[in-house]
């Protein structure tokens, strides 16, 4: 009885790799694959050298090492890391101007590179109401907070050529009508 329990305990503690050894041919293939990957690794480019999306593909880590964030980050995350290495905040994460209340004549400017940008309004003076999220877009660049009347305006800083056909029919999609669609034209903002 004691011998049987000991055998089961040892079997449970024995790693699976020790029980089923890998054939030598598979090890050779893996070594060749690692050697091929090591020769195709790219180089790390600086923020100024990024011209195309292919420049945002990382070189990866060397075989047998753990990759750093810079070696494995891709796309926008990689662009952000390269910018931070040179002291550039590419997403401009500074808070919006809260020293004044935005008006239709002098709105709070929100920079955005996409078709739509969200801005959180906490009122004027700051924190006078809970956060109200305002959506400004290229179609509707000005938005007013329903709680305090603060006005924000989108300043589009994205590419000038729009490959998605902005301003045209987006595959049959039409934005739903809101109360603002029924306001008389003389009450519209400029």
Backbone torsions as a table, in degrees:
resi	resn	phi	psi	omega
1	UNK	NA	-46.4	-179.5
2	UNK	-64.3	-40.3	-179.3
3	UNK	-65.2	-39.5	-179.9
4	UNK	-63.9	-44.2	178.7
5	UNK	-62.7	-41.8	179.7
6	UNK	-63.7	-39.8	179.5
7	UNK	-65.3	-42.2	178.0
8	UNK	-65.7	-40.3	179.3
9	UNK	-63.9	-42.2	177.9
10	UNK	-66.3	-38.2	179.4
11	UNK	-64.8	-37.1	178.7
12	UNK	-68.9	-33.6	-176.8
13	UNK	-83.7	-16.0	-177.8
14	UNK	-75.4	125.8	179.3
15	UNK	-63.6	148.2	-178.3
16	UNK	-61.8	-30.3	-179.0
17	UNK	-66.9	-30.8	-179.4
18	UNK	-72.1	-28.0	-179.2
19	UNK	-78.9	-40.5	-178.0
20	UNK	-119.2	95.0	-178.6
21	UNK	-74.9	147.9	-178.7
22	UNK	-83.6	137.7	177.8
23	UNK	-66.3	153.5	-177.6
24	UNK	-63.6	-33.0	-177.4
25	UNK	-63.1	-37.1	178.2
26	UNK	-66.7	-37.3	178.7
27	UNK	-63.4	-39.0	179.2
28	UNK	-65.5	-40.0	179.3
29	UNK	-64.4	-42.4	179.7
30	UNK	-64.5	-38.2	178.0
31	UNK	-65.2	-42.7	178.3
32	UNK	-63.2	-40.9	179.8
33	UNK	-63.1	-43.8	178.8
34	UNK	-63.4	-36.7	178.9
35	UNK	-66.3	-41.1	177.9
36	UNK	-64.7	-41.4	179.1
37	UNK	-64.1	-36.7	-178.8
38	UNK	-66.5	-31.5	-179.2
39	UNK	-80.8	-19.4	-178.5
40	UNK	-96.3	4.3	-179.9
41	UNK	-65.5	138.3	178.9
42	UNK	-84.7	-169.5	177.6
43	UNK	-114.0	158.5	179.6
44	UNK	-83.9	121.3	179.9
45	UNK	-97.5	155.8	177.9
46	UNK	-83.6	171.2	-178.5
47	UNK	-59.8	-39.0	-178.8
48	UNK	-69.0	-26.0	-177.1
49	UNK	-85.7	-7.6	-178.6
50	UNK	-73.3	117.8	179.8
51	UNK	-121.5	-34.7	-177.2
52	UNK	-129.4	173.9	178.6
53	UNK	-66.6	-27.7	179.1
54	UNK	-65.5	-25.3	178.0
55	UNK	-71.6	-14.2	-179.7
56	UNK	-96.7	11.8	174.7
57	UNK	-93.8	125.2	-173.7
58	UNK	-78.1	163.1	177.2
59	UNK	-74.5	-23.6	-176.8
60	UNK	84.9	172.9	-178.7
61	UNK	-91.5	157.3	174.8
62	UNK	-69.9	153.7	-178.3
63	UNK	-58.1	133.1	177.8
64	UNK	86.7	2.7	179.1
65	UNK	-117.7	162.0	176.8
66	UNK	-92.1	127.2	-177.1
67	UNK	-71.5	147.1	174.0
68	UNK	-83.3	172.4	177.9
69	UNK	-60.0	-40.3	-179.1
70	UNK	-67.0	-32.1	-178.8
71	UNK	-78.8	-19.0	-176.4
72	UNK	-120.1	-12.4	-179.8
73	UNK	-69.9	141.2	179.1
74	UNK	-129.2	165.9	172.4
75	UNK	61.9	-137.0	-176.9
76	UNK	-64.3	-34.0	178.0
77	UNK	-62.8	-40.8	178.9
78	UNK	-66.9	-41.4	178.2
79	UNK	-61.8	-41.1	178.1
80	UNK	-63.5	-43.5	178.7
81	UNK	-63.5	-43.2	178.9
82	UNK	-63.5	-39.0	177.6
83	UNK	-65.7	-43.5	-180.0
84	UNK	-64.5	-31.4	177.9
85	UNK	-64.8	-25.6	178.4
86	UNK	-103.5	7.0	177.3
87	UNK	82.1	22.0	-179.0
88	UNK	-109.7	125.7	176.2
89	UNK	-94.7	92.9	-171.3
90	UNK	-69.6	-21.8	-180.0
91	UNK	-96.8	0.7	177.8
92	UNK	46.4	69.9	-174.7
93	UNK	-85.7	15.2	176.8
94	UNK	-67.4	149.6	178.3
95	UNK	-68.8	157.2	177.8
96	UNK	-69.1	162.0	178.4
97	UNK	-64.6	116.4	179.1
98	UNK	-115.6	15.0	-178.6
99	UNK	-82.2	-9.3	-178.7
100	UNK	-149.1	170.4	176.6
101	UNK	-99.5	130.0	179.4
102	UNK	-73.2	140.8	176.8
103	UNK	-122.0	172.6	177.8
104	UNK	-63.5	-33.6	179.0
105	UNK	-79.4	-29.3	-177.8
106	UNK	-138.6	74.3	-175.6
107	UNK	-77.1	163.6	171.8
108	UNK	-76.7	127.0	-175.8
109	UNK	-87.1	130.7	176.2
110	UNK	-117.3	118.5	179.1
111	UNK	-85.4	139.2	178.7
112	UNK	-153.6	142.2	-180.0
113	UNK	-100.5	-8.1	-179.2
114	UNK	-103.8	-178.8	179.7
115	UNK	-71.8	-20.7	-175.3
116	UNK	-141.1	143.7	179.4
117	UNK	-139.1	142.2	178.7
118	UNK	-106.7	139.1	177.0
119	UNK	-131.7	133.5	178.9
120	UNK	-94.9	125.6	179.0
121	UNK	-106.2	126.3	176.4
122	UNK	-110.5	9.7	176.4
123	UNK	92.9	173.4	174.6
124	UNK	-130.9	125.5	-3.2
125	UNK	-62.8	162.4	-174.0
126	UNK	-53.4	142.2	179.4
127	UNK	64.6	30.7	176.9
128	UNK	-85.8	-12.3	171.5
129	UNK	-149.6	169.7	178.9
130	UNK	-67.9	164.4	-175.7
131	UNK	-65.3	127.7	172.8
132	UNK	-114.2	121.0	-176.7
133	UNK	-87.4	122.8	178.9
134	UNK	-104.7	140.9	179.4
135	UNK	-112.8	116.7	174.2
136	UNK	-110.0	143.1	-178.4
137	UNK	-137.2	175.5	178.1
138	UNK	-68.4	-29.8	177.8
139	UNK	-77.2	-36.8	179.2
140	UNK	-125.4	83.4	-172.3
141	UNK	-75.2	-15.6	-177.9
142	UNK	-115.8	135.3	179.2
143	UNK	-139.3	143.3	-179.0
144	UNK	-116.9	137.1	177.8
145	UNK	-71.6	129.3	179.7
146	UNK	-74.9	-13.8	-177.5
147	UNK	-88.1	-47.7	-174.6
148	UNK	-120.3	-11.5	179.6
149	UNK	88.4	5.9	178.9
150	UNK	-63.9	137.6	-176.5
151	UNK	-112.6	131.1	175.1
152	UNK	-120.9	151.1	-178.4
153	UNK	-134.4	137.3	178.7
154	UNK	-80.8	129.2	170.5
155	UNK	-108.9	103.5	-175.8
156	UNK	-74.8	121.8	-179.2
157	UNK	-117.0	14.8	-178.2
158	UNK	-79.3	-170.0	-178.6
159	UNK	-65.7	145.5	-178.7
160	UNK	-74.3	-34.0	177.2
161	UNK	-91.4	123.1	-176.4
162	UNK	-102.3	114.7	-177.6
163	UNK	-82.5	-5.7	-177.5
164	UNK	-98.4	7.3	177.5
165	UNK	70.4	46.9	-178.6
166	UNK	-61.0	140.1	179.7
167	UNK	89.2	-7.0	179.3
168	UNK	-108.0	179.2	179.4
169	UNK	-66.7	119.0	-179.7
170	UNK	-86.6	76.5	177.0
171	UNK	55.8	39.7	176.3
172	UNK	86.5	-2.7	-178.3
173	UNK	-79.3	133.6	174.0
174	UNK	-123.9	134.8	-179.9
175	UNK	-65.8	138.1	-178.8
176	UNK	-64.3	148.2	-179.5
177	UNK	-75.3	143.4	175.8
178	UNK	-123.7	178.0	178.7
179	UNK	-59.8	-30.6	-178.8
180	UNK	-63.4	-23.8	179.3
181	UNK	-72.0	-16.7	-176.7
182	UNK	-105.7	6.6	178.3
183	UNK	-77.1	140.6	179.8
184	UNK	-60.6	144.5	-177.5
185	UNK	-59.0	-29.3	-179.2
186	UNK	-70.5	-13.6	177.4
187	UNK	-98.2	0.4	-179.9
188	UNK	-69.3	156.5	172.3
189	UNK	-76.7	160.6	-174.0
190	UNK	-68.8	NA	NA
